[in-house]
């Protein structure tokens, strides 16, 4: 995955920002003024699929955002 570019980080932030649903590539592209294909390229470069997979597994494990297991 390596380091993200600013463009990849921007696309990933929008991709993961929806609390109830993931915005479409078209919606993200419209926000950024780029094509859906360009959004796809940025998300692929950012490793968004891997991140999404990890998040799904983490959520399925019963953990909740903001919980601290050290308390």
N, CA, C and O atoms as a Maestro MAE file, in Angstrom:
{
 s_m_m2io_version
 :::
 2.0.0
}

f_m_ct {
 s_m_title
 :::
 protein
 m_atom[284] {
  # First column is atom index #
  i_m_mmod_type
  r_m_x_coord
  r_m_y_coord
  r_m_z_coord
  i_m_residue_number
  s_m_chain_name
  s_m_pdb_residue_name
  s_m_pdb_atom_name
  i_m_atomic_number
  :::
  1 25 0.826 -1.176 0.000 1 A "UNK " " N  " 7
  2 3 0.000 0.000 0.000 1 A "UNK " " CA " 6
  3 2 0.876 1.247 0.000 1 A "UNK " " C  " 6
  4 15 0.587 2.176 -0.754 1 A "UNK " " O  " 8
  5 25 1.910 1.312 0.793 2 A "UNK " " N  " 7
  6 3 2.811 2.455 0.787 2 A "UNK " " CA " 6
  7 2 2.168 3.723 1.299 2 A "UNK " " C  " 6
  8 15 1.161 3.688 2.005 2 A "UNK " " O  " 8
  9 25 2.760 4.834 0.936 3 A "UNK " " N  " 7
  10 3 2.231 6.128 1.359 3 A "UNK " " CA " 6
  11 2 1.153 6.603 0.398 3 A "UNK " " C  " 6
  12 15 1.220 6.382 -0.811 3 A "UNK " " O  " 8
  13 25 0.166 7.257 0.973 4 A "UNK " " N  " 7
  14 3 -0.906 7.814 0.158 4 A "UNK " " CA " 6
  15 2 -0.495 9.162 -0.403 4 A "UNK " " C  " 6
  16 15 0.263 9.910 0.216 4 A "UNK " " O  " 8
  17 25 -1.007 9.456 -1.581 5 A "UNK " " N  " 7
  18 3 -0.899 10.813 -2.097 5 A "UNK " " CA " 6
  19 2 -2.038 11.623 -1.474 5 A "UNK " " C  " 6
  20 15 -2.974 11.056 -0.910 5 A "UNK " " O  " 8
  21 25 -1.952 12.935 -1.578 6 A "UNK " " N  " 7
  22 3 -3.033 13.787 -1.068 6 A "UNK " " CA " 6
  23 2 -4.342 13.465 -1.789 6 A "UNK " " C  " 6
  24 15 -5.408 13.463 -1.172 6 A "UNK " " O  " 8
  25 25 -4.264 13.194 -3.084 7 A "UNK " " N  " 7
  26 3 -5.460 12.870 -3.865 7 A "UNK " " CA " 6
  27 2 -6.084 11.550 -3.406 7 A "UNK " " C  " 6
  28 15 -7.307 11.443 -3.322 7 A "UNK " " O  " 8
  29 25 -5.259 10.551 -3.109 8 A "UNK " " N  " 7
  30 3 -5.769 9.269 -2.623 8 A "UNK " " CA " 6
  31 2 -6.411 9.437 -1.250 8 A "UNK " " C  " 6
  32 15 -7.471 8.870 -0.988 8 A "UNK " " O  " 8
  33 25 -5.783 10.201 -0.384 9 A "UNK " " N  " 7
  34 3 -6.322 10.434 0.957 9 A "UNK " " CA " 6
  35 2 -7.662 11.156 0.886 9 A "UNK " " C  " 6
  36 15 -8.588 10.834 1.629 9 A "UNK " " O  " 8
  37 25 -7.758 12.124 -0.005 10 A "UNK " " N  " 7
  38 3 -9.000 12.878 -0.169 10 A "UNK " " CA " 6
  39 2 -10.133 11.959 -0.631 10 A "UNK " " C  " 6
  40 15 -11.241 12.021 -0.097 10 A "UNK " " O  " 8
  41 25 -9.860 11.119 -1.609 11 A "UNK " " N  " 7
  42 3 -10.872 10.184 -2.105 11 A "UNK " " CA " 6
  43 2 -11.249 9.163 -1.030 11 A "UNK " " C  " 6
  44 15 -12.428 8.848 -0.866 11 A "UNK " " O  " 8
  45 25 -10.271 8.650 -0.304 12 A "UNK " " N  " 7
  46 3 -10.544 7.676 0.757 12 A "UNK " " CA " 6
  47 2 -11.362 8.303 1.879 12 A "UNK " " C  " 6
  48 15 -12.266 7.663 2.418 12 A "UNK " " O  " 8
  49 25 -11.057 9.538 2.235 13 A "UNK " " N  " 7
  50 3 -11.810 10.222 3.290 13 A "UNK " " CA " 6
  51 2 -13.284 10.334 2.908 13 A "UNK " " C  " 6
  52 15 -14.162 10.098 3.738 13 A "UNK " " O  " 8
  53 25 -13.550 10.689 1.674 14 A "UNK " " N  " 7
  54 3 -14.941 10.777 1.221 14 A "UNK " " CA " 6
  55 2 -15.584 9.395 1.140 14 A "UNK " " C  " 6
  56 15 -16.756 9.230 1.480 14 A "UNK " " O  " 8
  57 25 -14.827 8.416 0.696 15 A "UNK " " N  " 7
  58 3 -15.336 7.045 0.564 15 A "UNK " " CA " 6
  59 2 -15.782 6.481 1.914 15 A "UNK " " C  " 6
  60 15 -16.811 5.811 1.997 15 A "UNK " " O  " 8
  61 25 -15.021 6.747 2.957 16 A "UNK " " N  " 7
  62 3 -15.318 6.185 4.274 16 A "UNK " " CA " 6
  63 2 -16.077 7.138 5.187 16 A "UNK " " C  " 6
  64 15 -16.264 6.835 6.365 16 A "UNK " " O  " 8
  65 25 -16.518 8.279 4.675 17 A "UNK " " N  " 7
  66 3 -17.144 9.292 5.526 17 A "UNK " " CA " 6
  67 2 -18.625 9.064 5.787 17 A "UNK " " C  " 6
  68 15 -19.170 9.602 6.750 17 A "UNK " " O  " 8
  69 25 -19.280 8.279 4.951 18 A "UNK " " N  " 7
  70 3 -20.720 8.078 5.113 18 A "UNK " " CA " 6
  71 2 -21.039 7.189 6.301 18 A "UNK " " C  " 6
  72 15 -20.580 6.048 6.352 18 A "UNK " " O  " 8
  73 25 -21.821 7.687 7.268 19 A "UNK " " N  " 7
  74 3 -22.123 6.868 8.444 19 A "UNK " " CA " 6
  75 2 -23.062 5.702 8.148 19 A "UNK " " C  " 6
  76 15 -22.975 4.654 8.788 19 A "UNK " " O  " 8
  77 25 -23.954 5.881 7.183 20 A "UNK " " N  " 7
  78 3 -24.948 4.846 6.901 20 A "UNK " " CA " 6
  79 2 -24.699 4.077 5.614 20 A "UNK " " C  " 6
  80 15 -25.143 2.939 5.465 20 A "UNK " " O  " 8
  81 25 -23.984 4.707 4.685 21 A "UNK " " N  " 7
  82 3 -23.725 4.044 3.409 21 A "UNK " " CA " 6
  83 2 -22.475 4.642 2.781 21 A "UNK " " C  " 6
  84 15 -22.069 5.761 3.096 21 A "UNK " " O  " 8
  85 25 -21.881 3.870 1.892 22 A "UNK " " N  " 7
  86 3 -20.702 4.337 1.170 22 A "UNK " " CA " 6
  87 2 -21.162 5.115 -0.051 22 A "UNK " " C  " 6
  88 15 -21.969 4.610 -0.832 22 A "UNK " " O  " 8
  89 25 -20.665 6.343 -0.235 23 A "UNK " " N  " 7
  90 3 -21.048 7.087 -1.431 23 A "UNK " " CA " 6
  91 2 -20.551 6.384 -2.694 23 A "UNK " " C  " 6
  92 15 -19.544 5.676 -2.661 23 A "UNK " " O  " 8
  93 25 -21.252 6.581 -3.790 24 A "UNK " " N  " 7
  94 3 -20.846 5.972 -5.059 24 A "UNK " " CA " 6
  95 2 -19.610 6.681 -5.605 24 A "UNK " " C  " 6
  96 15 -19.273 7.791 -5.192 24 A "UNK " " O  " 8
  97 25 -18.948 6.013 -6.539 25 A "UNK " " N  " 7
  98 3 -17.795 6.633 -7.194 25 A "UNK " " CA " 6
  99 2 -18.213 7.915 -7.901 25 A "UNK " " C  " 6
  100 15 -17.472 8.898 -7.912 25 A "UNK " " O  " 8
  101 25 -19.400 7.899 -8.489 26 A "UNK " " N  " 7
  102 3 -19.913 9.085 -9.178 26 A "UNK " " CA " 6
  103 2 -20.104 10.239 -8.188 26 A "UNK " " C  " 6
  104 15 -19.730 11.375 -8.480 26 A "UNK " " O  " 8
  105 25 -20.681 9.952 -7.027 27 A "UNK " " N  " 7
  106 3 -20.899 10.996 -6.015 27 A "UNK " " CA " 6
  107 2 -19.578 11.580 -5.525 27 A "UNK " " C  " 6
  108 15 -19.444 12.795 -5.379 27 A "UNK " " O  " 8
  109 25 -18.613 10.713 -5.276 28 A "UNK " " N  " 7
  110 3 -17.298 11.188 -4.832 28 A "UNK " " CA " 6
  111 2 -16.651 12.009 -5.936 28 A "UNK " " C  " 6
  112 15 -16.088 13.074 -5.680 28 A "UNK " " O  " 8
  113 25 -16.735 11.510 -7.162 29 A "UNK " " N  " 7
  114 3 -16.163 12.229 -8.294 29 A "UNK " " CA " 6
  115 2 -16.771 13.604 -8.470 29 A "UNK " " C  " 6
  116 15 -16.069 14.573 -8.759 29 A "UNK " " O  " 8
  117 25 -18.078 13.683 -8.295 30 A "UNK " " N  " 7
  118 3 -18.756 14.973 -8.414 30 A "UNK " " CA " 6
  119 2 -18.239 15.945 -7.355 30 A "UNK " " C  " 6
  120 15 -18.022 17.122 -7.645 30 A "UNK " " O  " 8
  121 25 -18.042 15.460 -6.137 31 A "UNK " " N  " 7
  122 3 -17.511 16.298 -5.056 31 A "UNK " " CA " 6
  123 2 -16.099 16.790 -5.356 31 A "UNK " " C  " 6
  124 15 -15.731 17.909 -4.999 31 A "UNK " " O  " 8
  125 25 -15.317 15.941 -6.013 32 A "UNK " " N  " 7
  126 3 -13.918 16.272 -6.292 32 A "UNK " " CA " 6
  127 2 -13.704 16.901 -7.665 32 A "UNK " " C  " 6
  128 15 -12.617 17.393 -7.967 32 A "UNK " " O  " 8
  129 25 -14.738 16.881 -8.490 33 A "UNK " " N  " 7
  130 3 -14.602 17.421 -9.835 33 A "UNK " " CA " 6
  131 2 -13.794 16.533 -10.765 33 A "UNK " " C  " 6
  132 15 -13.097 17.017 -11.657 33 A "UNK " " O  " 8
  133 25 -13.897 15.208 -10.542 34 A "UNK " " N  " 7
  134 3 -13.177 14.236 -11.367 34 A "UNK " " CA " 6
  135 2 -14.138 13.125 -11.775 34 A "UNK " " C  " 6
  136 15 -15.256 13.044 -11.267 34 A "UNK " " O  " 8
  137 25 -13.701 12.279 -12.687 35 A "UNK " " N  " 7
  138 3 -14.547 11.173 -13.152 35 A "UNK " " CA " 6
  139 2 -14.601 10.046 -12.118 35 A "UNK " " C  " 6
  140 15 -13.751 9.941 -11.233 35 A "UNK " " O  " 8
  141 25 -15.627 9.213 -12.261 36 A "UNK " " N  " 7
  142 3 -15.743 8.035 -11.400 36 A "UNK " " CA " 6
  143 2 -14.537 7.120 -11.579 36 A "UNK " " C  " 6
  144 15 -14.068 6.521 -10.612 36 A "UNK " " O  " 8
  145 25 -14.029 7.006 -12.805 37 A "UNK " " N  " 7
  146 3 -12.846 6.175 -13.064 37 A "UNK " " CA " 6
  147 2 -11.634 6.717 -12.323 37 A "UNK " " C  " 6
  148 15 -10.841 5.942 -11.790 37 A "UNK " " O  " 8
  149 25 -11.477 8.043 -12.281 38 A "UNK " " N  " 7
  150 3 -10.354 8.644 -11.552 38 A "UNK " " CA " 6
  151 2 -10.485 8.380 -10.053 38 A "UNK " " C  " 6
  152 15 -9.489 8.144 -9.370 38 A "UNK " " O  " 8
  153 25 -11.728 8.420 -9.541 39 A "UNK " " N  " 7
  154 3 -11.961 8.088 -8.129 39 A "UNK " " CA " 6
  155 2 -11.561 6.641 -7.887 39 A "UNK " " C  " 6
  156 15 -10.877 6.342 -6.909 39 A "UNK " " O  " 8
  157 25 -11.981 5.743 -8.768 40 A "UNK " " N  " 7
  158 3 -11.632 4.331 -8.648 40 A "UNK " " CA " 6
  159 2 -10.116 4.136 -8.614 40 A "UNK " " C  " 6
  160 15 -9.600 3.368 -7.802 40 A "UNK " " O  " 8
  161 25 -9.418 4.831 -9.492 41 A "UNK " " N  " 7
  162 3 -7.956 4.730 -9.528 41 A "UNK " " CA " 6
  163 2 -7.340 5.191 -8.210 41 A "UNK " " C  " 6
  164 15 -6.417 4.561 -7.695 41 A "UNK " " O  " 8
  165 25 -7.854 6.291 -7.670 42 A "UNK " " N  " 7
  166 3 -7.326 6.815 -6.402 42 A "UNK " " CA " 6
  167 2 -7.604 5.855 -5.250 42 A "UNK " " C  " 6
  168 15 -6.731 5.607 -4.418 42 A "UNK " " O  " 8
  169 25 -8.819 5.318 -5.204 43 A "UNK " " N  " 7
  170 3 -9.166 4.383 -4.131 43 A "UNK " " CA " 6
  171 2 -8.361 3.093 -4.239 43 A "UNK " " C  " 6
  172 15 -7.937 2.534 -3.228 43 A "UNK " " O  " 8
  173 25 -8.153 2.623 -5.462 44 A "UNK " " N  " 7
  174 3 -7.334 1.420 -5.658 44 A "UNK " " CA " 6
  175 2 -5.918 1.671 -5.164 44 A "UNK " " C  " 6
  176 15 -5.333 0.829 -4.484 44 A "UNK " " O  " 8
  177 25 -5.372 2.828 -5.506 45 A "UNK " " N  " 7
  178 3 -4.025 3.180 -5.064 45 A "UNK " " CA " 6
  179 2 -3.906 3.332 -3.561 45 A "UNK " " C  " 6
  180 15 -2.843 3.100 -2.984 45 A "UNK " " O  " 8
  181 25 -5.014 3.727 -2.924 46 A "UNK " " N  " 7
  182 3 -5.023 3.904 -1.471 46 A "UNK " " CA " 6
  183 2 -5.261 2.591 -0.729 46 A "UNK " " C  " 6
  184 15 -5.137 2.537 0.495 46 A "UNK " " O  " 8
  185 25 -5.603 1.535 -1.463 47 A "UNK " " N  " 7
  186 3 -5.884 0.255 -0.818 47 A "UNK " " CA " 6
  187 2 -7.221 0.243 -0.106 47 A "UNK " " C  " 6
  188 15 -7.377 -0.425 0.917 47 A "UNK " " O  " 8
  189 25 -8.188 0.975 -0.637 48 A "UNK " " N  " 7
  190 3 -9.490 1.108 0.014 48 A "UNK " " CA " 6
  191 2 -10.206 -0.228 0.178 48 A "UNK " " C  " 6
  192 15 -10.921 -0.422 1.161 48 A "UNK " " O  " 8
  193 25 -10.029 -1.148 -0.760 49 A "UNK " " N  " 7
  194 3 -10.675 -2.454 -0.651 49 A "UNK " " CA " 6
  195 2 -10.156 -3.220 0.567 49 A "UNK " " C  " 6
  196 15 -10.932 -3.852 1.284 49 A "UNK " " O  " 8
  197 25 -8.866 -3.160 0.793 50 A "UNK " " N  " 7
  198 3 -8.267 -3.822 1.955 50 A "UNK " " CA " 6
  199 2 -8.753 -3.177 3.243 50 A "UNK " " C  " 6
  200 15 -9.093 -3.871 4.201 50 A "UNK " " O  " 8
  201 25 -8.784 -1.863 3.267 51 A "UNK " " N  " 7
  202 3 -9.248 -1.137 4.452 51 A "UNK " " CA " 6
  203 2 -10.703 -1.493 4.748 51 A "UNK " " C  " 6
  204 15 -11.059 -1.747 5.898 51 A "UNK " " O  " 8
  205 25 -11.543 -1.512 3.715 52 A "UNK " " N  " 7
  206 3 -12.952 -1.851 3.899 52 A "UNK " " CA " 6
  207 2 -13.111 -3.265 4.450 52 A "UNK " " C  " 6
  208 15 -13.960 -3.504 5.309 52 A "UNK " " O  " 8
  209 25 -12.306 -4.193 3.965 53 A "UNK " " N  " 7
  210 3 -12.358 -5.571 4.446 53 A "UNK " " CA " 6
  211 2 -11.989 -5.655 5.924 53 A "UNK " " C  " 6
  212 15 -12.647 -6.350 6.698 53 A "UNK " " O  " 8
  213 25 -10.943 -4.950 6.305 54 A "UNK " " N  " 7
  214 3 -10.524 -4.930 7.713 54 A "UNK " " CA " 6
  215 2 -11.611 -4.307 8.585 54 A "UNK " " C  " 6
  216 15 -11.906 -4.820 9.664 54 A "UNK " " O  " 8
  217 25 -12.204 -3.215 8.131 55 A "UNK " " N  " 7
  218 3 -13.267 -2.564 8.898 55 A "UNK " " CA " 6
  219 2 -14.472 -3.477 9.075 55 A "UNK " " C  " 6
  220 15 -15.054 -3.532 10.158 55 A "UNK " " O  " 8
  221 25 -14.852 -4.196 8.016 56 A "UNK " " N  " 7
  222 3 -15.980 -5.130 8.126 56 A "UNK " " CA " 6
  223 2 -15.691 -6.216 9.159 56 A "UNK " " C  " 6
  224 15 -16.556 -6.558 9.964 56 A "UNK " " O  " 8
  225 25 -14.481 -6.751 9.134 57 A "UNK " " N  " 7
  226 3 -14.123 -7.796 10.104 57 A "UNK " " CA " 6
  227 2 -14.108 -7.244 11.521 57 A "UNK " " C  " 6
  228 15 -14.549 -7.908 12.459 57 A "UNK " " O  " 8
  229 25 -13.602 -6.036 11.671 58 A "UNK " " N  " 7
  230 3 -13.543 -5.400 12.987 58 A "UNK " " CA " 6
  231 2 -14.950 -5.172 13.522 58 A "UNK " " C  " 6
  232 15 -15.227 -5.452 14.688 58 A "UNK " " O  " 8
  233 25 -15.845 -4.658 12.664 59 A "UNK " " N  " 7
  234 3 -17.224 -4.430 13.085 59 A "UNK " " CA " 6
  235 2 -17.916 -5.746 13.416 59 A "UNK " " C  " 6
  236 15 -18.699 -5.810 14.364 59 A "UNK " " O  " 8
  237 25 -17.640 -6.782 12.658 60 A "UNK " " N  " 7
  238 3 -18.248 -8.087 12.894 60 A "UNK " " CA " 6
  239 2 -17.763 -8.720 14.192 60 A "UNK " " C  " 6
  240 15 -18.436 -9.583 14.756 60 A "UNK " " O  " 8
  241 25 -16.606 -8.296 14.663 61 A "UNK " " N  " 7
  242 3 -16.069 -8.865 15.898 61 A "UNK " " CA " 6
  243 2 -16.797 -8.343 17.131 61 A "UNK " " C  " 6
  244 15 -16.525 -8.785 18.247 61 A "UNK " " O  " 8
  245 25 -17.722 -7.404 16.937 62 A "UNK " " N  " 7
  246 3 -18.505 -6.897 18.051 62 A "UNK " " CA " 6
  247 2 -17.970 -5.631 18.669 62 A "UNK " " C  " 6
  248 15 -18.558 -5.108 19.615 62 A "UNK " " O  " 8
  249 25 -16.873 -5.132 18.159 63 A "UNK " " N  " 7
  250 3 -16.321 -3.889 18.695 63 A "UNK " " CA " 6
  251 2 -17.107 -2.715 18.153 63 A "UNK " " C  " 6
  252 15 -17.692 -2.783 17.072 63 A "UNK " " O  " 8
  253 25 -17.112 -1.640 18.918 64 A "UNK " " N  " 7
  254 3 -17.795 -0.434 18.481 64 A "UNK " " CA " 6
  255 2 -16.797 0.699 18.403 64 A "UNK " " C  " 6
  256 15 -15.851 0.761 19.187 64 A "UNK " " O  " 8
  257 25 -17.010 1.598 17.453 65 A "UNK " " N  " 7
  258 3 -16.144 2.757 17.300 65 A "UNK " " CA " 6
  259 2 -16.141 3.548 18.594 65 A "UNK " " C  " 6
  260 15 -17.191 3.812 19.179 65 A "UNK " " O  " 8
  261 25 -14.956 3.923 19.032 66 A "UNK " " N  " 7
  262 3 -14.830 4.735 20.229 66 A "UNK " " CA " 6
  263 2 -14.640 3.933 21.503 66 A "UNK " " C  " 6
  264 15 -14.366 4.516 22.552 66 A "UNK " " O  " 8
  265 25 -14.775 2.616 21.447 67 A "UNK " " N  " 7
  266 3 -14.573 1.825 22.656 67 A "UNK " " CA " 6
  267 2 -13.088 1.683 22.928 67 A "UNK " " C  " 6
  268 15 -12.270 1.664 22.008 67 A "UNK " " O  " 8
  269 25 -12.759 1.585 24.182 68 A "UNK " " N  " 7
  270 3 -11.358 1.476 24.580 68 A "UNK " " CA " 6
  271 2 -11.212 0.237 25.444 68 A "UNK " " C  " 6
  272 15 -11.720 0.200 26.565 68 A "UNK " " O  " 8
  273 25 -10.533 -0.764 24.945 69 A "UNK " " N  " 7
  274 3 -10.406 -2.032 25.668 69 A "UNK " " CA " 6
  275 2 -9.446 -1.952 26.840 69 A "UNK " " C  " 6
  276 15 -9.311 -2.923 27.584 69 A "UNK " " O  " 8
  277 25 -8.769 -0.814 27.029 70 A "UNK " " N  " 7
  278 3 -7.814 -0.693 28.128 70 A "UNK " " CA " 6
  279 2 -8.469 -0.212 29.409 70 A "UNK " " C  " 6
  280 15 -7.805 -0.130 30.442 70 A "UNK " " O  " 8
  281 25 -9.755 0.108 29.366 71 A "UNK " " N  " 7
  282 3 -10.417 0.620 30.577 71 A "UNK " " CA " 6
  283 2 -10.857 -0.502 31.463 71 A "UNK " " C  " 6
  284 15 -11.432 -0.262 32.525 71 A "UNK " " O  " 8
  :::
 }
 m_bond[283] {
  # First column is bond index #
  i_m_from
  i_m_to
  i_m_order
  :::
  1 1 2 1
  2 2 3 1
  3 3 4 2
  4 3 5 1
  5 5 6 1
  6 6 7 1
  7 7 8 2
  8 7 9 1
  9 9 10 1
  10 10 11 1
  11 11 12 2
  12 11 13 1
  13 13 14 1
  14 14 15 1
  15 15 16 2
  16 15 17 1
  17 17 18 1
  18 18 19 1
  19 19 20 2
  20 19 21 1
  21 21 22 1
  22 22 23 1
  23 23 24 2
  24 23 25 1
  25 25 26 1
  26 26 27 1
  27 27 28 2
  28 27 29 1
  29 29 30 1
  30 30 31 1
  31 31 32 2
  32 31 33 1
  33 33 34 1
  34 34 35 1
  35 35 36 2
  36 35 37 1
  37 37 38 1
  38 38 39 1
  39 39 40 2
  40 39 41 1
  41 41 42 1
  42 42 43 1
  43 43 44 2
  44 43 45 1
  45 45 46 1
  46 46 47 1
  47 47 48 2
  48 47 49 1
  49 49 50 1
  50 50 51 1
  51 51 52 2
  52 51 53 1
  53 53 54 1
  54 54 55 1
  55 55 56 2
  56 55 57 1
  57 57 58 1
  58 58 59 1
  59 59 60 2
  60 59 61 1
  61 61 62 1
  62 62 63 1
  63 63 64 2
  64 63 65 1
  65 65 66 1
  66 66 67 1
  67 67 68 2
  68 67 69 1
  69 69 70 1
  70 70 71 1
  71 71 72 2
  72 71 73 1
  73 73 74 1
  74 74 75 1
  75 75 76 2
  76 75 77 1
  77 77 78 1
  78 78 79 1
  79 79 80 2
  80 79 81 1
  81 81 82 1
  82 82 83 1
  83 83 84 2
  84 83 85 1
  85 85 86 1
  86 86 87 1
  87 87 88 2
  88 87 89 1
  89 89 90 1
  90 90 91 1
  91 91 92 2
  92 91 93 1
  93 93 94 1
  94 94 95 1
  95 95 96 2
  96 95 97 1
  97 97 98 1
  98 98 99 1
  99 99 100 2
  100 99 101 1
  101 101 102 1
  102 102 103 1
  103 103 104 2
  104 103 105 1
  105 105 106 1
  106 106 107 1
  107 107 108 2
  108 107 109 1
  109 109 110 1
  110 110 111 1
  111 111 112 2
  112 111 113 1
  113 113 114 1
  114 114 115 1
  115 115 116 2
  116 115 117 1
  117 117 118 1
  118 118 119 1
  119 119 120 2
  120 119 121 1
  121 121 122 1
  122 122 123 1
  123 123 124 2
  124 123 125 1
  125 125 126 1
  126 126 127 1
  127 127 128 2
  128 127 129 1
  129 129 130 1
  130 130 131 1
  131 131 132 2
  132 131 133 1
  133 133 134 1
  134 134 135 1
  135 135 136 2
  136 135 137 1
  137 137 138 1
  138 138 139 1
  139 139 140 2
  140 139 141 1
  141 141 142 1
  142 142 143 1
  143 143 144 2
  144 143 145 1
  145 145 146 1
  146 146 147 1
  147 147 148 2
  148 147 149 1
  149 149 150 1
  150 150 151 1
  151 151 152 2
  152 151 153 1
  153 153 154 1
  154 154 155 1
  155 155 156 2
  156 155 157 1
  157 157 158 1
  158 158 159 1
  159 159 160 2
  160 159 161 1
  161 161 162 1
  162 162 163 1
  163 163 164 2
  164 163 165 1
  165 165 166 1
  166 166 167 1
  167 167 168 2
  168 167 169 1
  169 169 170 1
  170 170 171 1
  171 171 172 2
  172 171 173 1
  173 173 174 1
  174 174 175 1
  175 175 176 2
  176 175 177 1
  177 177 178 1
  178 178 179 1
  179 179 180 2
  180 179 181 1
  181 181 182 1
  182 182 183 1
  183 183 184 2
  184 183 185 1
  185 185 186 1
  186 186 187 1
  187 187 188 2
  188 187 189 1
  189 189 190 1
  190 190 191 1
  191 191 192 2
  192 191 193 1
  193 193 194 1
  194 194 195 1
  195 195 196 2
  196 195 197 1
  197 197 198 1
  198 198 199 1
  199 199 200 2
  200 199 201 1
  201 201 202 1
  202 202 203 1
  203 203 204 2
  204 203 205 1
  205 205 206 1
  206 206 207 1
  207 207 208 2
  208 207 209 1
  209 209 210 1
  210 210 211 1
  211 211 212 2
  212 211 213 1
  213 213 214 1
  214 214 215 1
  215 215 216 2
  216 215 217 1
  217 217 218 1
  218 218 219 1
  219 219 220 2
  220 219 221 1
  221 221 222 1
  222 222 223 1
  223 223 224 2
  224 223 225 1
  225 225 226 1
  226 226 227 1
  227 227 228 2
  228 227 229 1
  229 229 230 1
  230 230 231 1
  231 231 232 2
  232 231 233 1
  233 233 234 1
  234 234 235 1
  235 235 236 2
  236 235 237 1
  237 237 238 1
  238 238 239 1
  239 239 240 2
  240 239 241 1
  241 241 242 1
  242 242 243 1
  243 243 244 2
  244 243 245 1
  245 245 246 1
  246 246 247 1
  247 247 248 2
  248 247 249 1
  249 249 250 1
  250 250 251 1
  251 251 252 2
  252 251 253 1
  253 253 254 1
  254 254 255 1
  255 255 256 2
  256 255 257 1
  257 257 258 1
  258 258 259 1
  259 259 260 2
  260 259 261 1
  261 261 262 1
  262 262 263 1
  263 263 264 2
  264 263 265 1
  265 265 266 1
  266 266 267 1
  267 267 268 2
  268 267 269 1
  269 269 270 1
  270 270 271 1
  271 271 272 2
  272 271 273 1
  273 273 274 1
  274 274 275 1
  275 275 276 2
  276 275 277 1
  277 277 278 1
  278 278 279 1
  279 279 280 2
  280 279 281 1
  281 281 282 1
  282 282 283 1
  283 283 284 2
  :::
 }
}
